[in-house]
Amino acid sequence: MSESKTEQSDTGKITDTTLRRMQERVGVEVPEPRRYHNDVVTQDGSRHFCWGYGDDNPLYCDANYAKDTRWGGLITAPGFTYTMGENDVPPLPPELKQKLKGDPLTGLGAYQAEMTFEWWKPLREGDRCYLRKALVGTRLAEGRVGGKSIHEVRGIFQRNQDGEPVAARRGLFIANERSQDKGDKKTEKKKKPMSLPEPYSDEELAEIDACYEAEDGIRRGTTPRYWEDVAVGDSLPKMVKGPLKLTDLILWHMGWGLQISPPGAFKLTYDVRKKVPGLFPKDHLGVPDTVQRCHWQEDWAQQLGFPGPYDYGGQREVWLTHLLTNWMGDDGWLWKFSVQHRKFNFLGDTSWLHGEVTDKREQDGRFEVHLDVWCLNRAGEKSSLGNAVVLLPSKEHGEVLLPEPPADNLTDLIQFEVEKYNQEHA
């Protein structure tokens, strides 16, 4: 039997061929075909992004305010890197392009387990951002209920127009054979039924409004938060995001873009649908529409097995960075951030944001504060949890010294991450 026929019969299964094909992709820089939401940093683009998750910090929204800060002008919020990335990879040679054709994980159930960010330099007004992406590492592991799973770390690395690395994000994704999820009595017993939020009482809404009312007062802004004044065990002032409405989702997309969906309407959508028809399943009228509509269209979400539409992991990631940037003030720098999403956050739910200082240290002339952060849903469950490293100014040593990336170009950064992954999983 030919390899192609074997691979076809193995769709939805994890075999030696699956792992080999994945390993062939490690470290290979793949051109990014899609156009991101922003080519150039502008005050409007930065502001629209921040407003889309409820942040009106003038450091990111008002150039007149920002010019008097240590940055000397407007910079973007950390999560803004999600919205930028012009392709920085030359076309692949035909033989490599053919080798990488097709998806080895077709038919497998995949989910995002963790997203990790690192920021080295600010994006300033007028900056452009260029992107290289690659599979950093992959390995075979035991599935959630036995059997096999494939772990893969996808990396996205970004530089500015001067060639300086500005940011990286690495996502751990786990692909399981779908048969592991079906007909397994142990799994069925463990799974709790998902349900939509119940109506809110006036008392609950008043508590949420009171938290919003206090938000301006907890933003540190121009008052430096010095490393010396922070103690292990300190709690961050809590914040809130919710109740999550369809309107909030629309505003989020206005600043974030649509990511996997077409960037434009009608013919522009058609142009994409011609190339990737599988991303456009038909709706109840028989009209092809984006698969991404599970985040706002109830009947499609239900067809996929959810009680209703739900938020994006990216939203909760930037909500938690909002908690951190409000706390650290204009003079601080969010260096590292990692988050795991544990529960779905359906439209109508509310997320309470919390944080606590877990460590502080002086390292290579930088004054680090380590924190745990998490989202509590309306039921009091941790829907997302993560950790961060914030750099703060020192009373004795002065302003924050920005971190250095482990390499001075994107190709070497990718290889550094590949070697790091191999060492961790040797």
Secondary structure, DSSP 8 states (H G I E B T S, - for coil): --HHHHHHHTTTS--HHHHHHHHTTBT--B---S--SBSB--HHHHHHHHHTTT---HHHH-HHHHTTSTTSS-B--GGGGGGB-EE-S----HHHHHHT-S-TTTT-EEEEEEEEEEE-S--BTT-BEEEEEEEEEEEEEE-TTSSEEEEEEEEEEEEETTS-EEEEEEEEEEEE-GGGGSS-HHHHHH-----------HHHHHHHHHHHHHHHHH--TTS---GGG--TT-B---EEE-S--HHHHHHHHHHH--TTS-SSSTHHHHHHHHH-GGG--B-TTS-B--GGGGGT-HHHHHHTT-SS-B--HHHHHHHHHHHHHHHH-TT-EEEEEEEEE-S--BTT--EEEEEEEEEEEEETTEEEEEEEEEEE-TTS-EEEEEEEEEE--BTTTBS------SSSSHHHHHHHHHHHHHHHT-
